[in-house]
């Protein structure tokens, strides 16, 4: 069974990016190395600060939309609970 992820990337200046992927390791790498043009590369959201897994793509997309509808403070609280130091989680995988 395939696993999907909703995740939050952050820039050093505090910009947040919310996304969905089926390969979190690959996607974090793409963000870190600015391989995909757009919002994330423009604002340098290169640190994976939060993620959660979902069993199907529909659930992941619904959760992503939920996150995007939240105020920044609610996203920050979510990140704080899992990652109080706002460390780049993907660095632990190397």
Secondary structure, 3 states (H helix, E strand, C coil): CCCEEEEEEECCCCCEEEEEECCHHHHHHHHHCCCCCCHHHHHCCCEEEEEEEECCHHHHHHHHHHHHHCCHHHHHHHHHHHCCCCCCHHHHHC
